[in-house]
Every structure is written in structure tokens, then in C-alpha cells.
């Protein structure tokens, strides 16, 4: 079992399980950042499914 973190820049879509705890930025306009914990479900933004990008580790 590896403890390696997902690299900064990793992406995940709304509805997927979060692959890494950290601060995530939505890839839409206007974008937002949100702290999301590993294994939580990636949320929608502005009532839409979006792609989230890992900005920094928790």
C-alpha cells in the first residue's frame, strides 16, 4: 500500500471520490476553491458538474 500523494494538478470530476485531501479549484468561471477531504464526493459548483484541480495539500 503506497502512501504517495496525488500530484498537485490532479483533477477529479463532480461525483467522483476525492483522490487527495487538500484545496481544490473548480475549472469553471468564476472559479472557487474548496477544502475537500480524501474519499469525500467531489461537489458541484454553481449547480453544475465541474472538473476540480488540486491546488495544495491539506
N, CA, C and O atoms as CSV, one atom per row, in Angstrom:
chain,resi,resn,atom,element,x,y,z
A,1,UNK,N,N,0.857,-1.192,0.000
A,1,UNK,CA,C,0.000,0.000,0.000
A,1,UNK,C,C,0.889,1.237,0.000
A,1,UNK,O,O,1.713,1.415,0.897
A,2,UNK,N,N,0.724,2.075,-0.990
A,2,UNK,CA,C,1.563,3.257,-1.133
A,2,UNK,C,C,0.959,4.444,-0.400
A,2,UNK,O,O,-0.258,4.634,-0.400
A,3,UNK,N,N,1.813,5.237,0.221
A,3,UNK,CA,C,1.369,6.467,0.866
A,3,UNK,C,C,1.661,7.682,0.001
A,3,UNK,O,O,1.550,8.815,0.469
A,4,UNK,N,N,2.033,7.458,-1.255
A,4,UNK,CA,C,2.343,8.559,-2.153
A,4,UNK,C,C,1.104,9.424,-2.375
A,4,UNK,O,O,-0.002,8.916,-2.557
A,5,UNK,N,N,1.312,10.739,-2.357
A,5,UNK,CA,C,0.205,11.661,-2.594
A,5,UNK,C,C,-0.025,11.808,-4.087
A,5,UNK,O,O,0.887,11.624,-4.894
A,6,UNK,N,N,-1.260,12.143,-4.441
A,6,UNK,CA,C,-1.547,12.507,-5.823
A,6,UNK,C,C,-0.817,13.815,-6.106
A,6,UNK,O,O,-0.743,14.670,-5.224
A,7,UNK,N,N,-0.276,13.997,-7.308
A,7,UNK,CA,C,0.454,15.238,-7.583
A,7,UNK,C,C,-0.463,16.462,-7.638
A,7,UNK,O,O,-1.637,16.368,-7.994
A,8,UNK,N,N,0.114,17.622,-7.272
A,8,UNK,CA,C,-0.597,18.887,-7.466
A,8,UNK,C,C,-0.957,18.968,-8.950
A,8,UNK,O,O,-0.140,18.645,-9.812
A,9,UNK,N,N,-2.178,19.398,-9.237
A,9,UNK,CA,C,-2.632,19.436,-10.625
A,9,UNK,C,C,-3.523,18.265,-10.978
A,9,UNK,O,O,-4.136,18.248,-12.045
A,10,UNK,N,N,-3.601,17.270,-10.078
A,10,UNK,CA,C,-4.523,16.151,-10.271
A,10,UNK,C,C,-5.935,16.704,-10.429
A,10,UNK,O,O,-6.293,17.679,-9.768
A,11,UNK,N,N,-6.737,16.096,-11.293
A,11,UNK,CA,C,-8.119,16.550,-11.476
A,11,UNK,C,C,-9.093,15.447,-11.095
A,11,UNK,O,O,-8.782,14.257,-11.167
A,12,UNK,N,N,-10.280,15.879,-10.689
A,12,UNK,CA,C,-11.380,14.964,-10.362
A,12,UNK,C,C,-12.681,15.659,-10.718
A,12,UNK,O,O,-12.800,16.877,-10.585
A,13,UNK,N,N,-13.660,14.879,-11.173
A,13,UNK,CA,C,-14.938,15.440,-11.591
A,13,UNK,C,C,-15.972,15.359,-10.475
A,13,UNK,O,O,-15.885,14.513,-9.585
A,14,UNK,N,N,-16.947,16.255,-10.541
A,14,UNK,CA,C,-18.094,16.200,-9.642
A,14,UNK,C,C,-18.657,14.782,-9.629
A,14,UNK,O,O,-18.858,14.173,-10.679
A,15,UNK,N,N,-18.910,14.260,-8.412
A,15,UNK,CA,C,-19.470,12.917,-8.266
A,15,UNK,C,C,-18.434,11.836,-8.041
A,15,UNK,O,O,-18.765,10.750,-7.564
A,16,UNK,N,N,-17.161,12.120,-8.381
A,16,UNK,CA,C,-16.096,11.147,-8.124
A,16,UNK,C,C,-15.643,11.265,-6.676
A,16,UNK,O,O,-15.899,12.274,-6.018
A,17,UNK,N,N,-14.964,10.222,-6.178
A,17,UNK,CA,C,-14.373,10.288,-4.846
A,17,UNK,C,C,-13.102,11.129,-4.917
A,17,UNK,O,O,-12.299,10.987,-5.839
A,18,UNK,N,N,-12.937,11.997,-3.941
A,18,UNK,CA,C,-11.748,12.841,-3.883
A,18,UNK,C,C,-10.501,11.968,-3.706
A,18,UNK,O,O,-10.440,11.170,-2.770
A,19,UNK,N,N,-9.500,12.109,-4.600
A,19,UNK,CA,C,-8.321,11.256,-4.506
A,19,UNK,C,C,-7.280,11.728,-3.491
A,19,UNK,O,O,-6.385,10.964,-3.129
A,20,UNK,N,N,-7.386,12.982,-3.027
A,20,UNK,CA,C,-6.376,13.533,-2.113
A,20,UNK,C,C,-6.965,14.689,-1.324
A,20,UNK,O,O,-7.614,15.566,-1.893
A,21,UNK,N,N,-6.738,14.694,-0.006
A,21,UNK,CA,C,-7.198,15.827,0.804
A,21,UNK,C,C,-6.396,17.072,0.452
A,21,UNK,O,O,-5.174,17.022,0.317
A,22,UNK,N,N,-7.094,18.178,0.307
A,22,UNK,CA,C,-6.401,19.426,0.002
A,22,UNK,C,C,-7.365,20.502,-0.425
A,22,UNK,O,O,-8.580,20.391,-0.259
A,23,UNK,N,N,-6.779,21.562,-0.988
A,23,UNK,CA,C,-7.563,22.668,-1.527
A,23,UNK,C,C,-7.703,22.438,-3.027
A,23,UNK,O,O,-6.717,22.300,-3.751
A,24,UNK,N,N,-8.945,22.402,-3.467
A,24,UNK,CA,C,-9.264,22.135,-4.867
A,24,UNK,C,C,-9.882,23.369,-5.502
A,24,UNK,O,O,-10.646,24.079,-4.849
A,25,UNK,N,N,-9.564,23.640,-6.777
A,25,UNK,CA,C,-10.126,24.773,-7.511
A,25,UNK,C,C,-11.009,24.255,-8.634
A,25,UNK,O,O,-10.620,23.366,-9.392
A,26,UNK,N,N,-12.201,24.826,-8.728
A,26,UNK,CA,C,-13.104,24.439,-9.816
A,26,UNK,C,C,-12.582,25.028,-11.124
A,26,UNK,O,O,-12.095,26.158,-11.164
A,27,UNK,N,N,-12.693,24.241,-12.188
A,27,UNK,CA,C,-12.196,24.668,-13.501
A,27,UNK,C,C,-13.350,25.232,-14.315
A,27,UNK,O,O,-13.655,24.756,-15.408
A,28,UNK,N,N,-13.987,26.264,-13.752
A,28,UNK,CA,C,-15.057,26.966,-14.454
A,28,UNK,C,C,-14.908,28.447,-14.140
A,28,UNK,O,O,-14.004,28.840,-13.402
A,29,UNK,N,N,-15.788,29.266,-14.693
A,29,UNK,CA,C,-15.715,30.708,-14.482
A,29,UNK,C,C,-17.056,31.208,-14.005
A,29,UNK,O,O,-18.067,30.935,-14.653
A,30,UNK,N,N,-17.112,31.940,-12.880
A,30,UNK,CA,C,-15.984,32.168,-11.976
A,30,UNK,C,C,-15.659,30.910,-11.198
A,30,UNK,O,O,-16.543,30.128,-10.848
A,31,UNK,N,N,-14.373,30.728,-10.933
A,31,UNK,CA,C,-13.955,29.533,-10.198
A,31,UNK,C,C,-14.011,29.799,-8.701
A,31,UNK,O,O,-14.156,30.938,-8.257
A,32,UNK,N,N,-13.893,28.733,-7.946
A,32,UNK,CA,C,-13.837,28.834,-6.487
A,32,UNK,C,C,-12.849,27.805,-5.988
A,32,UNK,O,O,-12.481,26.881,-6.713
A,33,UNK,N,N,-12.422,27.965,-4.753
A,33,UNK,CA,C,-11.602,26.930,-4.128
A,33,UNK,C,C,-12.373,26.355,-2.956
A,33,UNK,O,O,-13.201,27.033,-2.347
A,34,UNK,N,N,-12.091,25.093,-2.646
A,34,UNK,CA,C,-12.769,24.439,-1.538
A,34,UNK,C,C,-11.838,23.408,-0.927
A,34,UNK,O,O,-11.133,22.703,-1.648
A,35,UNK,N,N,-11.827,23.313,0.421
A,35,UNK,CA,C,-11.092,22.227,1.051
A,35,UNK,C,C,-11.938,20.958,0.965
A,35,UNK,O,O,-13.083,20.938,1.417
A,36,UNK,N,N,-11.375,19.907,0.387
A,36,UNK,CA,C,-12.117,18.657,0.219
A,36,UNK,C,C,-11.240,17.525,0.748
A,36,UNK,O,O,-10.063,17.416,0.404
A,37,UNK,N,N,-11.840,16.690,1.589
A,37,UNK,CA,C,-11.088,15.590,2.203
A,37,UNK,C,C,-11.115,14.354,1.312
A,37,UNK,O,O,-12.087,14.093,0.603
A,38,UNK,N,N,-10.023,13.604,1.370
A,38,UNK,CA,C,-9.901,12.358,0.626
A,38,UNK,C,C,-11.097,11.452,0.924
A,38,UNK,O,O,-11.535,11.348,2.070
A,39,UNK,N,N,-11.610,10.811,-0.099
A,39,UNK,CA,C,-12.746,9.877,-0.072
A,39,UNK,C,C,-14.103,10.575,-0.064
A,39,UNK,O,O,-15.121,9.912,-0.264
A,40,UNK,N,N,-14.156,11.904,0.162
A,40,UNK,CA,C,-15.432,12.608,0.036
A,40,UNK,C,C,-15.795,12.695,-1.442
A,40,UNK,O,O,-14.929,12.562,-2.307
A,41,UNK,N,N,-17.071,12.918,-1.729
A,41,UNK,CA,C,-17.530,13.048,-3.112
A,41,UNK,C,C,-17.270,14.482,-3.575
A,41,UNK,O,O,-17.595,15.441,-2.874
A,42,UNK,N,N,-16.680,14.614,-4.761
A,42,UNK,CA,C,-16.408,15.946,-5.308
A,42,UNK,C,C,-17.742,16.651,-5.584
A,42,UNK,O,O,-18.623,16.082,-6.229
A,43,UNK,N,N,-17.888,17.867,-5.102
A,43,UNK,CA,C,-19.180,18.563,-5.212
A,43,UNK,C,C,-19.381,19.248,-6.549
A,43,UNK,O,O,-18.428,19.439,-7.305
A,44,UNK,N,N,-20.636,19.624,-6.848
A,44,UNK,CA,C,-20.875,20.506,-7.996
A,44,UNK,C,C,-20.499,21.939,-7.626
A,44,UNK,O,O,-20.292,22.247,-6.452
A,45,UNK,N,N,-20.414,22.800,-8.616
A,45,UNK,CA,C,-20.193,24.235,-8.392
A,45,UNK,C,C,-21.150,24.990,-9.294
A,45,UNK,O,O,-21.290,24.667,-10.474
A,46,UNK,N,N,-21.815,26.009,-8.730
A,46,UNK,CA,C,-22.847,26.760,-9.479
A,46,UNK,C,C,-23.899,25.824,-10.062
A,46,UNK,O,O,-24.348,26.007,-11.193
A,47,UNK,N,N,-24.286,24.819,-9.278
A,47,UNK,CA,C,-25.295,23.832,-9.665
A,47,UNK,C,C,-24.922,23.046,-10.927
A,47,UNK,O,O,-25.799,22.511,-11.605
A,48,UNK,N,N,-23.620,22.976,-11.243
A,48,UNK,CA,C,-23.184,22.235,-12.423
A,48,UNK,C,C,-22.090,21.249,-12.028
A,48,UNK,O,O,-21.363,21.455,-11.055
A,49,UNK,N,N,-21.995,20.190,-12.795
A,49,UNK,CA,C,-20.864,19.270,-12.656
A,49,UNK,C,C,-19.632,19.962,-13.234
A,49,UNK,O,O,-19.674,20.504,-14.338
A,50,UNK,N,N,-18.553,19.939,-12.487
A,50,UNK,CA,C,-17.325,20.598,-12.931
A,50,UNK,C,C,-16.132,19.675,-12.713
A,50,UNK,O,O,-16.236,18.642,-12.051
A,51,UNK,N,N,-15.007,20.067,-13.279
A,51,UNK,CA,C,-13.734,19.407,-13.009
A,51,UNK,C,C,-13.033,20.229,-11.932
A,51,UNK,O,O,-12.974,21.456,-12.016
A,52,UNK,N,N,-12.506,19.547,-10.924
A,52,UNK,CA,C,-11.757,20.184,-9.850
A,52,UNK,C,C,-10.286,19.857,-10.024
A,52,UNK,O,O,-9.942,18.756,-10.455
A,53,UNK,N,N,-9.404,20.811,-9.692
A,53,UNK,CA,C,-7.949,20.632,-9.811
A,53,UNK,C,C,-7.324,20.840,-8.441
A,53,UNK,O,O,-7.607,21.830,-7.766
A,54,UNK,N,N,-6.471,19.903,-8.033
A,54,UNK,CA,C,-5.777,20.010,-6.743
A,54,UNK,C,C,-4.764,21.140,-6.787
A,54,UNK,O,O,-3.856,21.146,-7.619
A,55,UNK,N,N,-4.932,22.114,-5.865
A,55,UNK,CA,C,-4.050,23.284,-5.815
A,55,UNK,C,C,-2.968,23.149,-4.744
A,55,UNK,O,O,-1.814,23.513,-4.967
A,56,UNK,N,N,-3.352,22.621,-3.579
A,56,UNK,CA,C,-2.364,22.434,-2.500
A,56,UNK,C,C,-2.832,21.325,-1.579
A,56,UNK,O,O,-4.019,21.001,-1.525
A,57,UNK,N,N,-1.886,20.750,-0.857
A,57,UNK,CA,C,-2.209,19.671,0.067
A,57,UNK,C,C,-2.783,20.232,1.356
A,57,UNK,O,O,-2.492,21.365,1.738
A,58,UNK,N,N,-3.603,19.425,2.022
A,58,UNK,CA,C,-4.212,19.830,3.290
A,58,UNK,C,C,-3.152,19.821,4.386
A,58,UNK,O,O,-3.453,20.132,5.538
